[in-house]
């Protein structure tokens, strides 16, 4: 039996984009097209020129490293896609956010190694 989860309707879905090269324009277009339901909360790239171009286009905060992006944004989608790239990793609890007005983002993301890909 196939069960679908209900659509998120009470808030916009927060996205973060890792890699701001040529294909990123397609992602930016899609997020802009669905701005009433989606928002870009961060972009990351190791290439300073690509990162600056993405920040200029989107107005989203830019990060030179994946670690900074994960620590300083509250993106919902990047975590799911990130974990999908590592089949041996699986969530081992609820992510904890920083509870401080000066620090935002992910405090801890409990993981268990040896999941479905082991």
Order of alpha helices (4+ residues) and beta strands (2+ residues): beta-alpha-beta-alpha-beta-alpha-alpha-beta-beta-beta-beta
